[in-house]
Protein backbone atom coordinates (compact mmCIF):
# COMPACT_ATOMS: atom_id res chain seq x y z
CA UNK A 1 0.00 0.00 0.00
CA UNK A 2 1.25 3.51 -0.80
CA UNK A 3 -0.01 5.08 2.40
CA UNK A 4 -0.89 3.88 5.88
CA UNK A 5 -4.13 4.87 7.56
CA UNK A 6 -5.31 4.32 11.10
CA UNK A 7 -8.80 2.91 11.57
CA UNK A 8 -9.78 6.14 13.36
CA UNK A 9 -8.89 8.12 10.22
CA UNK A 10 -10.93 5.88 7.96
CA UNK A 11 -14.07 5.33 10.02
CA UNK A 12 -15.23 8.37 11.99
CA UNK A 13 -18.52 7.69 13.81
CA UNK A 14 -20.00 10.95 15.03
CA UNK A 15 -17.31 13.06 13.35
CA UNK A 16 -16.41 14.44 9.94
CA UNK A 17 -15.29 11.52 7.76
CA UNK A 18 -12.76 12.69 5.19
CA UNK A 19 -11.86 9.33 3.67
CA UNK A 20 -15.29 7.70 3.80
CA UNK A 21 -17.47 10.72 3.04
CA UNK A 22 -20.30 9.68 0.70
CA UNK A 23 -21.75 12.49 -1.42
CA UNK A 24 -25.00 10.67 -2.35
CA UNK A 25 -24.60 12.29 -5.76
CA UNK A 26 -27.90 11.01 -7.18
CA UNK A 27 -29.81 13.14 -4.66
CA UNK A 28 -28.05 16.41 -5.66
CA UNK A 29 -27.92 17.41 -1.98
CA UNK A 30 -24.54 19.12 -2.30
CA UNK A 31 -25.60 21.12 -5.36
CA UNK A 32 -28.81 22.23 -3.67
CA UNK A 33 -26.94 23.34 -0.56
CA UNK A 34 -24.32 25.28 -2.52
CA UNK A 35 -27.06 27.55 -3.86
CA UNK A 36 -27.36 29.04 -0.37
CA UNK A 37 -24.28 31.19 -0.97
CA UNK A 38 -25.52 32.48 -4.34
CA UNK A 39 -27.93 35.20 -3.21
CA UNK A 40 -30.77 32.74 -2.81
CA UNK A 41 -32.74 35.17 -0.60
CA UNK A 42 -34.47 32.26 1.12
CA UNK A 43 -34.10 30.52 4.45
CA UNK A 44 -32.79 27.01 3.79
CA UNK A 45 -34.14 24.29 6.08
CA UNK A 46 -32.17 21.05 5.97
CA UNK A 47 -34.35 18.39 7.58
CA UNK A 48 -33.98 14.68 8.14
CA UNK A 49 -34.04 12.07 10.87
CA UNK A 50 -31.42 12.27 13.58
CA UNK A 51 -27.95 10.94 12.71
CA UNK A 52 -28.74 10.88 8.99
CA UNK A 53 -25.67 12.90 7.96
CA UNK A 54 -27.18 16.41 7.82
CA UNK A 55 -24.37 18.06 9.79
CA UNK A 56 -21.64 16.18 7.91
CA UNK A 57 -23.17 17.24 4.58
CA UNK A 58 -23.39 20.89 5.61
CA UNK A 59 -19.87 20.88 7.05
CA UNK A 60 -18.59 19.54 3.74
CA UNK A 61 -20.02 22.54 1.88
CA UNK A 62 -19.58 25.17 4.62
CA UNK A 63 -16.68 23.99 6.83
CA UNK A 64 -16.60 25.04 10.46
CA UNK A 65 -12.93 25.88 9.96
CA UNK A 66 -13.78 28.63 7.46
CA UNK A 67 -14.03 31.92 9.40
CA UNK A 68 -16.70 33.23 7.02
CA UNK A 69 -19.06 30.49 8.24
CA UNK A 70 -20.72 30.92 11.63
CA UNK A 71 -21.88 27.62 13.13
CA UNK A 72 -24.33 27.89 16.02
CA UNK A 73 -25.23 24.74 17.97
CA UNK A 74 -28.87 24.96 19.01
CA UNK A 75 -28.26 22.78 22.04
CA UNK A 76 -25.93 25.39 23.54
CA UNK A 77 -28.45 28.25 23.30
CA UNK A 78 -30.48 28.71 26.47
CA UNK A 79 -32.08 32.07 25.76
CA UNK A 80 -32.31 34.61 22.96
CA UNK A 81 -29.36 36.74 24.07
CA UNK A 82 -27.09 33.67 23.97
CA UNK A 83 -27.75 33.40 20.24
CA UNK A 84 -26.92 37.02 19.44
CA UNK A 85 -23.97 37.15 21.84
CA UNK A 86 -22.47 34.13 20.09
CA UNK A 87 -22.68 35.90 16.73
CA UNK A 88 -21.11 39.04 18.23
CA UNK A 89 -18.21 36.98 19.57
CA UNK A 90 -17.68 35.26 16.22
CA UNK A 91 -17.62 38.60 14.39
CA UNK A 92 -15.55 40.32 17.10
CA UNK A 93 -18.28 42.92 17.57
CA UNK A 94 -19.67 44.57 20.69
CA UNK A 95 -22.89 45.95 22.09
CA UNK A 96 -21.22 49.25 23.10
CA UNK A 97 -20.13 51.58 20.32
CA UNK A 98 -17.81 54.52 21.08
CA UNK A 99 -17.95 57.64 18.92
CA UNK A 100 -16.01 60.89 19.19
CA UNK A 101 -16.37 64.42 17.75
CA UNK A 102 -13.80 67.23 17.74
CA UNK A 103 -14.04 71.02 17.24
CA UNK A 104 -11.12 73.27 16.27
CA UNK A 105 -10.84 77.09 16.84
CA UNK A 106 -8.21 79.72 15.80
CA UNK A 107 -7.19 82.99 17.58
CA UNK A 108 -4.68 85.67 16.45
CA UNK A 109 -3.13 88.95 17.73
CA UNK A 110 -1.59 91.57 15.31
CA UNK A 111 0.13 95.02 15.75
CA UNK A 112 1.92 97.82 13.78
CA UNK A 113 4.90 100.02 14.67
CA UNK A 114 6.06 103.25 12.92
CA UNK A 115 9.43 105.03 13.32
CA UNK A 116 12.24 106.87 11.61
CA UNK A 117 15.22 105.05 10.25
CA UNK A 118 18.44 106.95 10.19
CA UNK A 119 21.51 105.74 8.43
CA UNK A 120 24.63 107.87 8.18
CA UNK A 121 25.12 109.72 4.83
CA UNK A 122 21.58 108.63 3.78
CA UNK A 123 18.39 110.71 4.06
CA UNK A 124 15.92 109.89 6.80
CA UNK A 125 12.89 107.63 6.01
CA UNK A 126 9.92 106.05 7.71
CA UNK A 127 8.76 102.43 7.86
CA UNK A 128 6.03 100.23 9.32
CA UNK A 129 6.61 96.91 11.04
CA UNK A 130 3.72 94.43 11.59
CA UNK A 131 3.52 91.22 13.63
CA UNK A 132 0.82 88.61 14.07
CA UNK A 133 0.70 85.80 16.60
CA UNK A 134 -1.96 83.07 16.64
CA UNK A 135 -2.97 79.83 18.38
CA UNK A 136 -5.20 76.84 17.61
CA UNK A 137 -7.24 74.88 20.09
CA UNK A 138 -9.43 71.83 19.76
CA UNK A 139 -11.96 70.16 21.97
CA UNK A 140 -13.01 66.50 21.74
CA UNK A 141 -16.11 64.79 22.98
CA UNK A 142 -16.51 61.05 23.43
CA UNK A 143 -19.73 59.24 23.96
CA UNK A 144 -20.88 55.64 23.74
CA UNK A 145 -24.06 53.98 22.60
CA UNK A 146 -25.23 50.69 24.00
CA UNK A 147 -27.27 48.45 21.73
CA UNK A 148 -29.20 45.33 22.56
CA UNK A 149 -27.36 42.11 21.63
CA UNK A 150 -29.87 41.54 18.82
CA UNK A 151 -29.43 45.03 17.32
CA UNK A 152 -25.64 44.89 17.64
CA UNK A 153 -25.49 41.43 16.04
CA UNK A 154 -27.68 42.49 13.12
CA UNK A 155 -25.41 45.51 12.48
CA UNK A 156 -22.37 43.22 12.56
CA UNK A 157 -24.02 40.72 10.20
CA UNK A 158 -24.83 43.51 7.73
CA UNK A 159 -21.19 44.57 7.81
CA UNK A 160 -19.53 41.15 7.51
CA UNK A 161 -22.23 39.10 5.65
CA UNK A 162 -21.23 35.67 7.00
CA UNK A 163 -22.96 32.40 6.19
CA UNK A 164 -24.94 31.36 9.28
CA UNK A 165 -25.61 27.69 10.01
CA UNK A 166 -27.88 26.83 12.95
CA UNK A 167 -27.33 23.17 13.79
CA UNK A 168 -29.98 21.34 15.83
CA UNK A 169 -32.42 24.19 15.21
CA UNK A 170 -35.14 22.06 16.83
CA UNK A 171 -33.33 22.35 20.19
CA UNK A 172 -34.27 26.03 20.37
CA UNK A 173 -37.46 26.84 22.21
CA UNK A 174 -40.37 26.92 19.80
CA UNK A 175 -41.16 30.59 20.45
CA UNK A 176 -37.51 31.46 19.97
CA UNK A 177 -37.42 29.73 16.57
CA UNK A 178 -39.92 32.26 15.26
CA UNK A 179 -38.08 35.17 16.93
CA UNK A 180 -34.83 34.28 15.19
CA UNK A 181 -36.43 33.96 11.79
CA UNK A 182 -38.30 37.23 12.25
CA UNK A 183 -35.08 39.06 13.16
CA UNK A 184 -33.06 37.58 10.29
CA UNK A 185 -35.81 37.88 7.67
CA UNK A 186 -34.80 41.34 6.33
CA UNK A 187 -31.19 40.20 6.03
CA UNK A 188 -32.20 36.99 4.25
CA UNK A 189 -34.24 39.05 1.77
CA UNK A 190 -31.06 41.03 1.09
CA UNK A 191 -29.13 37.84 0.34
CA UNK A 192 -27.78 36.69 3.71
CA UNK A 193 -27.23 32.92 3.61
CA UNK A 194 -28.85 31.08 6.54
CA UNK A 195 -29.20 27.30 6.95
CA UNK A 196 -31.34 25.78 9.71
CA UNK A 197 -30.62 22.08 10.35
CA UNK A 198 -33.47 20.26 12.10
CA UNK A 199 -35.28 16.97 12.47
CA UNK A 200 -38.85 16.76 11.13
CA UNK A 201 -40.39 16.58 14.56
CA UNK A 202 -42.93 18.60 16.47
CA UNK A 203 -40.16 20.37 18.39
CA UNK A 204 -39.23 21.99 15.07
CA UNK A 205 -42.21 24.25 14.39
CA UNK A 206 -42.05 24.25 10.58
CA UNK A 207 -45.46 25.92 10.26
CA UNK A 208 -44.40 28.88 12.40
CA UNK A 209 -41.12 29.24 10.52
CA UNK A 210 -42.87 29.17 7.15
CA UNK A 211 -45.43 31.73 8.32
CA UNK A 212 -42.66 34.10 9.38
CA UNK A 213 -40.86 33.77 6.05
CA UNK A 214 -43.99 34.21 3.88
CA UNK A 215 -43.13 31.51 1.37
CA UNK A 216 -39.42 32.33 1.29
CA UNK A 217 -38.31 28.89 2.47
CA UNK A 218 -36.06 26.54 0.54
CA UNK A 219 -36.53 23.07 2.08
CA UNK A 220 -33.87 20.44 1.49
CA UNK A 221 -35.04 17.08 2.85
CA UNK A 222 -32.31 14.54 3.67
CA UNK A 223 -33.79 11.05 3.30
CA UNK A 224 -32.64 8.02 5.25
CA UNK A 225 -29.75 6.24 3.62
CA UNK A 226 -30.38 3.30 1.35
CA UNK A 227 -28.65 -0.01 1.93
CA UNK A 228 -26.48 0.59 -1.14
CA UNK A 229 -25.37 4.03 0.08
CA UNK A 230 -24.44 2.65 3.49
CA UNK A 231 -22.47 -0.19 1.93
CA UNK A 232 -20.31 2.39 0.13
CA UNK A 233 -18.81 3.36 3.50
CA UNK A 234 -17.53 -0.19 3.90
CA UNK A 235 -16.48 -0.65 0.28
CA UNK A 236 -14.46 2.60 0.28
CA UNK A 237 -13.03 2.36 3.80
CA UNK A 238 -11.78 -1.19 4.20
CA UNK A 239 -9.57 -1.23 1.05
CA UNK A 240 -7.67 1.71 2.59
CA UNK A 241 -6.78 -0.70 5.41
CA UNK A 242 -5.86 -3.42 2.88
CA UNK A 243 -8.90 -5.40 3.97
CA UNK A 244 -11.58 -7.03 1.86
CA UNK A 245 -15.02 -7.41 3.43
CA UNK A 246 -17.36 -9.73 1.58
CA UNK A 247 -20.68 -8.29 0.40
CA UNK A 248 -22.84 -10.29 2.80
CA UNK A 249 -21.01 -8.77 5.79
CA UNK A 250 -21.34 -5.22 4.43
CA UNK A 251 -24.98 -5.88 3.65
CA UNK A 252 -25.64 -7.14 7.17
CA UNK A 253 -24.11 -4.01 8.71
CA UNK A 254 -26.15 -1.79 6.38
CA UNK A 255 -29.38 -3.57 7.29
CA UNK A 256 -28.73 -3.04 11.01
CA UNK A 257 -27.97 0.67 10.54
CA UNK A 258 -31.61 1.80 10.25
CA UNK A 259 -30.66 4.27 7.53
CA UNK A 260 -27.98 5.96 9.67
CA UNK A 261 -24.42 6.49 8.34
CA UNK A 262 -23.35 7.15 11.94
CA UNK A 263 -24.28 3.59 12.90
CA UNK A 264 -22.60 2.18 9.79
CA UNK A 265 -19.38 3.98 10.71
CA UNK A 266 -19.68 2.51 14.22
CA UNK A 267 -20.08 -1.02 12.84
CA UNK A 268 -17.12 -0.73 10.48
CA UNK A 269 -14.88 0.65 13.22
CA UNK A 270 -15.88 -2.10 15.66
CA UNK A 271 -15.51 -4.81 13.00
CA UNK A 272 -11.95 -3.65 12.39
CA UNK A 273 -11.22 -3.65 16.13
CA UNK A 274 -12.59 -7.16 16.63
CA UNK A 275 -10.30 -8.35 13.83
CA UNK A 276 -7.28 -6.71 15.52
CA UNK A 277 -6.88 -4.12 12.77
CA UNK A 278 -5.35 -0.84 13.96
CA UNK A 279 -4.01 0.53 10.69
CA UNK A 280 -3.35 -0.42 7.08
CA UNK A 281 -2.13 -4.02 6.99
CA UNK A 282 1.05 -5.05 5.18
CA UNK A 283 -0.70 -8.17 3.89
CA UNK A 284 -4.27 -8.17 2.61
CA UNK A 285 -6.88 -10.12 4.57
CA UNK A 286 -10.52 -10.98 3.94
CA UNK A 287 -13.31 -10.72 6.52
CA UNK A 288 -15.95 -13.34 5.81
CA UNK A 289 -18.24 -12.99 8.83
CA UNK A 290 -19.42 -10.61 11.52
CA UNK A 291 -20.24 -11.53 15.10
CA UNK A 292 -23.41 -10.40 16.84
CA UNK A 293 -21.08 -9.10 19.56
CA UNK A 294 -20.35 -6.14 17.29
CA UNK A 295 -23.98 -5.07 17.45
CA UNK A 296 -24.44 -5.84 21.15
CA UNK A 297 -21.42 -3.80 22.18
CA UNK A 298 -22.42 -0.75 20.17
CA UNK A 299 -26.03 -0.97 21.36
CA UNK A 300 -24.98 -0.96 25.01
CA UNK A 301 -22.61 1.96 24.41
CA UNK A 302 -25.26 4.13 22.77
CA UNK A 303 -28.94 3.67 23.64
CA UNK A 304 -28.72 2.27 27.17
CA UNK A 305 -28.71 5.60 29.04
CA UNK A 306 -31.95 6.93 27.56
CA UNK A 307 -33.58 3.48 27.88
CA UNK A 308 -32.85 3.45 31.60
CA UNK A 309 -34.11 7.02 31.97
CA UNK A 310 -37.41 6.09 30.31
CA UNK A 311 -37.67 2.91 32.38
CA UNK A 312 -37.16 4.92 35.55
CA UNK A 313 -40.10 7.13 34.63
CA UNK A 314 -41.01 10.45 36.25
CA UNK A 315 -39.94 11.43 39.75
CA UNK A 316 -43.49 11.10 40.98
CA UNK A 317 -43.72 7.33 41.16
CA UNK A 318 -47.44 6.78 41.75
CA UNK A 319 -49.01 3.51 40.63
CA UNK A 320 -45.65 1.83 40.06
CA UNK A 321 -46.54 -1.57 41.44
CA UNK A 322 -44.37 -4.45 40.23
CA UNK A 323 -46.14 -6.75 37.77
CA UNK A 324 -45.16 -10.40 37.16
CA UNK A 325 -43.32 -11.00 33.88
CA UNK A 326 -43.90 -14.03 31.66
CA UNK A 327 -40.13 -14.61 31.53
CA UNK A 328 -39.83 -14.42 35.32
CA UNK A 329 -39.21 -11.56 37.68
CA UNK A 330 -41.22 -8.38 38.05
CA UNK A 331 -41.28 -4.91 36.53
CA UNK A 332 -43.40 -1.80 36.85
CA UNK A 333 -45.50 -0.46 33.98
CA UNK A 334 -42.75 1.75 32.52
CA UNK A 335 -40.31 -1.12 32.24
CA UNK A 336 -43.09 -3.37 30.91
CA UNK A 337 -43.85 -0.98 28.04
CA UNK A 338 -40.17 -0.84 27.07
CA UNK A 339 -39.83 -4.62 27.27
CA UNK A 340 -42.84 -4.90 24.96
CA UNK A 341 -41.22 -2.46 22.52
CA UNK A 342 -38.03 -4.50 22.61
CA UNK A 343 -40.08 -7.60 21.83
CA UNK A 344 -41.54 -5.89 18.75
CA UNK A 345 -38.18 -4.34 17.68
CA UNK A 346 -39.99 -1.98 15.33
CA UNK A 347 -36.93 -0.27 13.95
CA UNK A 348 -37.77 3.25 12.77
CA UNK A 349 -41.36 2.34 11.93
CA UNK A 350 -44.39 3.69 13.76
CA UNK A 351 -46.05 1.35 16.22
CA UNK A 352 -49.81 1.05 16.34
CA UNK A 353 -51.21 0.98 19.87
CA UNK A 354 -52.96 -2.38 19.40
CA UNK A 355 -49.69 -3.98 18.30
CA UNK A 356 -47.97 -2.58 21.38
CA UNK A 357 -50.80 -3.71 23.65
CA UNK A 358 -50.56 -7.25 22.24
CA UNK A 359 -46.83 -7.26 23.01
CA UNK A 360 -47.54 -6.05 26.56
CA UNK A 361 -49.92 -8.98 27.06
CA UNK A 362 -47.17 -11.36 25.92
CA UNK A 363 -44.65 -9.71 28.23
CA UNK A 364 -46.76 -9.97 31.39
CA UNK A 365 -47.94 -13.07 33.19
CA UNK A 366 -50.94 -11.35 34.78
CA UNK A 367 -52.16 -7.88 35.77
CA UNK A 368 -52.40 -6.48 32.24
CA UNK A 369 -52.66 -2.66 32.44
CA UNK A 370 -55.72 -0.85 31.13
CA UNK A 371 -55.59 1.12 27.88
CA UNK A 372 -55.66 4.50 29.63
CA UNK A 373 -52.76 3.43 31.88
CA UNK A 374 -50.58 2.55 28.89
CA UNK A 375 -51.53 5.79 27.13
CA UNK A 376 -50.58 7.81 30.22
CA UNK A 377 -47.21 6.06 30.43
CA UNK A 378 -46.49 6.75 26.75
CA UNK A 379 -47.34 10.43 27.25
CA UNK A 380 -44.95 10.62 30.20
CA UNK A 381 -42.22 8.83 28.25
CA UNK A 382 -42.58 11.29 25.35
CA UNK A 383 -42.28 14.14 27.83
CA UNK A 384 -39.16 12.65 29.42
CA UNK A 385 -37.61 12.05 25.99
CA UNK A 386 -38.33 15.64 24.91
CA UNK A 387 -36.78 17.08 28.05
CA UNK A 388 -33.67 14.94 27.88
CA UNK A 389 -30.81 17.37 27.25
CA UNK A 390 -28.47 14.73 25.91
CA UNK A 391 -30.49 13.59 22.95
CA UNK A 392 -33.10 14.27 20.37
CA UNK A 393 -36.48 12.88 21.50
CA UNK A 394 -36.24 9.14 20.88
CA UNK A 395 -39.98 8.42 20.97
CA UNK A 396 -43.09 10.43 20.17
CA UNK A 397 -46.57 9.31 21.23
CA UNK A 398 -49.38 10.80 19.12
CA UNK A 399 -52.39 10.23 21.34
CA UNK A 400 -54.96 11.34 18.75
CA UNK A 401 -53.69 8.76 16.24
CA UNK A 402 -52.90 6.11 18.87
CA UNK A 403 -49.46 5.68 17.32
CA UNK A 404 -45.95 5.63 18.74
CA UNK A 405 -43.00 6.81 16.65
CA UNK A 406 -39.40 5.71 17.24
CA UNK A 407 -37.46 8.75 16.07
CA UNK A 408 -33.86 7.84 16.93
CA UNK A 409 -31.98 5.03 15.12
CA UNK A 410 -29.71 4.43 18.12
CA UNK A 411 -32.69 3.86 20.39
CA UNK A 412 -34.31 1.60 17.80
CA UNK A 413 -31.03 -0.29 17.55
CA UNK A 414 -30.82 -0.66 21.34
CA UNK A 415 -34.35 -2.08 21.51
CA UNK A 416 -33.17 -4.89 19.24
CA UNK A 417 -29.63 -5.50 20.47
CA UNK A 418 -29.24 -3.91 23.88
CA UNK A 419 -28.84 -5.78 27.15
CA UNK A 420 -31.89 -5.00 29.27
CA UNK A 421 -31.22 -5.49 32.97
CA UNK A 422 -33.88 -7.04 35.16
Secondary structure in CASP SS format (residue, H / E / C, confidence):
PFRMAT SS
TARGET T0000
AUTHOR 0000-0000-0000
METHOD secondary structure of the structure
MODEL  1
X C 1.00
X C 1.00
X C 1.00
X C 1.00
X C 1.00
X E 1.00
X H 1.00
X H 1.00
X H 1.00
X H 1.00
X C 1.00
X C 1.00
X C 1.00
X C 1.00
X C 1.00
X C 1.00
X C 1.00
X C 1.00
X C 1.00
X C 1.00
X C 1.00
X C 1.00
X C 1.00
X C 1.00
X H 1.00
X H 1.00
X H 1.00
X C 1.00
X H 1.00
X H 1.00
X H 1.00
X H 1.00
X H 1.00
X H 1.00
X H 1.00
X H 1.00
X H 1.00
X C 1.00
X C 1.00
X C 1.00
X C 1.00
X C 1.00
X E 1.00
X E 1.00
X E 1.00
X E 1.00
X E 1.00
X C 1.00
X C 1.00
X C 1.00
X C 1.00
X C 1.00
X C 1.00
X H 1.00
X H 1.00
X H 1.00
X H 1.00
X H 1.00
X H 1.00
X H 1.00
X H 1.00
X C 1.00
X C 1.00
X C 1.00
X C 1.00
X C 1.00
X C 1.00
X C 1.00
X E 1.00
X E 1.00
X E 1.00
X E 1.00
X E 1.00
X H 1.00
X H 1.00
X H 1.00
X C 1.00
X C 1.00
X C 1.00
X H 1.00
X H 1.00
X H 1.00
X H 1.00
X H 1.00
X H 1.00
X H 1.00
X H 1.00
X H 1.00
X H 1.00
X H 1.00
X C 1.00
X C 1.00
X C 1.00
X C 1.00
X C 1.00
X E 1.00
X E 1.00
X E 1.00
X E 1.00
X E 1.00
X E 1.00
X E 1.00
X E 1.00
X E 1.00
X E 1.00
X E 1.00
X E 1.00
X E 1.00
X E 1.00
X E 1.00
X E 1.00
X E 1.00
X E 1.00
X E 1.00
X E 1.00
X E 1.00
X E 1.00
X E 1.00
X E 1.00
X C 1.00
X C 1.00
X E 1.00
X E 1.00
X E 1.00
X E 1.00
X E 1.00
X E 1.00
X E 1.00
X E 1.00
X E 1.00
X E 1.00
X E 1.00
X E 1.00
X E 1.00
X E 1.00
X E 1.00
X E 1.00
X E 1.00
X E 1.00
X E 1.00
X E 1.00
X E 1.00
X E 1.00
X E 1.00
X E 1.00
X E 1.00
X C 1.00
X C 1.00
X H 1.00
X H 1.00
X H 1.00
X H 1.00
X H 1.00
X H 1.00
X H 1.00
X H 1.00
X H 1.00
X H 1.00
X H 1.00
X H 1.00
X C 1.00
X C 1.00
X E 1.00
X E 1.00
X E 1.00
X E 1.00
X E 1.00
X C 1.00
X H 1.00
X H 1.00
X H 1.00
X C 1.00
X C 1.00
X H 1.00
X H 1.00
X H 1.00
X H 1.00
X H 1.00
X H 1.00
X H 1.00
X H 1.00
X H 1.00
X H 1.00
X H 1.00
X H 1.00
X H 1.00
X H 1.00
X H 1.00
X H 1.00
X C 1.00
X C 1.00
X C 1.00
X E 1.00
X E 1.00
X E 1.00
X E 1.00
X E 1.00
X E 1.00
X C 1.00
X C 1.00
X C 1.00
X C 1.00
X C 1.00
X C 1.00
X C 1.00
X H 1.00
X H 1.00
X H 1.00
X H 1.00
X H 1.00
X H 1.00
X H 1.00
X H 1.00
X C 1.00
X C 1.00
X C 1.00
X E 1.00
X E 1.00
X E 1.00
X E 1.00
X E 1.00
X C 1.00
X C 1.00
X C 1.00
X C 1.00
X C 1.00
X H 1.00
X H 1.00
X H 1.00
X H 1.00
X H 1.00
X H 1.00
X H 1.00
X H 1.00
X H 1.00
X H 1.00
X H 1.00
X H 1.00
X H 1.00
X H 1.00
X C 1.00
X C 1.00
X E 1.00
X E 1.00
X E 1.00
X C 1.00
X H 1.00
X H 1.00
X H 1.00
X H 1.00
X H 1.00
X H 1.00
X H 1.00
X H 1.00
X H 1.00
X C 1.00
X C 1.00
X C 1.00
X C 1.00
X C 1.00
X H 1.00
X H 1.00
X H 1.00
X H 1.00
X H 1.00
X H 1.00
X H 1.00
X H 1.00
X H 1.00
X H 1.00
X H 1.00
X H 1.00
X H 1.00
X H 1.00
X C 1.00
X C 1.00
X C 1.00
X C 1.00
X E 1.00
X C 1.00
X C 1.00
X C 1.00
X C 1.00
X C 1.00
X E 1.00
X E 1.00
X E 1.00
X C 1.00
X C 1.00
X C 1.00
X C 1.00
X H 1.00
X H 1.00
X H 1.00
X H 1.00
X H 1.00
X H 1.00
X H 1.00
X H 1.00
X H 1.00
X H 1.00
X H 1.00
X C 1.00
X H 1.00
X H 1.00
X H 1.00
X H 1.00
X H 1.00
X H 1.00
X H 1.00
X H 1.00
X H 1.00
X C 1.00
X C 1.00
X C 1.00
X C 1.00
X C 1.00
X C 1.00
X C 1.00
X C 1.00
X C 1.00
X C 1.00
X E 1.00
X E 1.00
X E 1.00
X C 1.00
X C 1.00
X C 1.00
X C 1.00
X E 1.00
X E 1.00
X C 1.00
X H 1.00
X H 1.00
X H 1.00
X H 1.00
X H 1.00
X H 1.00
X H 1.00
X H 1.00
X H 1.00
X H 1.00
X H 1.00
X H 1.00
X C 1.00
X C 1.00
X C 1.00
X C 1.00
X C 1.00
X E 1.00
X E 1.00
X E 1.00
X H 1.00
X H 1.00
X H 1.00
X H 1.00
X H 1.00
X H 1.00
X H 1.00
X H 1.00
X H 1.00
X H 1.00
X H 1.00
X E 1.00
X C 1.00
X C 1.00
X C 1.00
X C 1.00
X C 1.00
X C 1.00
X H 1.00
X H 1.00
X H 1.00
X H 1.00
X H 1.00
X H 1.00
X H 1.00
X H 1.00
X H 1.00
X H 1.00
X H 1.00
X H 1.00
X H 1.00
X H 1.00
X H 1.00
X H 1.00
X H 1.00
X C 1.00
X C 1.00
X C 1.00
X C 1.00
X C 1.00
X C 1.00
X C 1.00
X E 1.00
X E 1.00
X E 1.00
X E 1.00
X C 1.00
X C 1.00
X C 1.00
X C 1.00
X E 1.00
X E 1.00
X E 1.00
X E 1.00
X C 1.00
X C 1.00
X H 1.00
X H 1.00
X H 1.00
X H 1.00
X H 1.00
X H 1.00
X H 1.00
X H 1.00
X H 1.00
X C 1.00
X C 1.00
X C 1.00
X C 1.00
X C 1.00
END
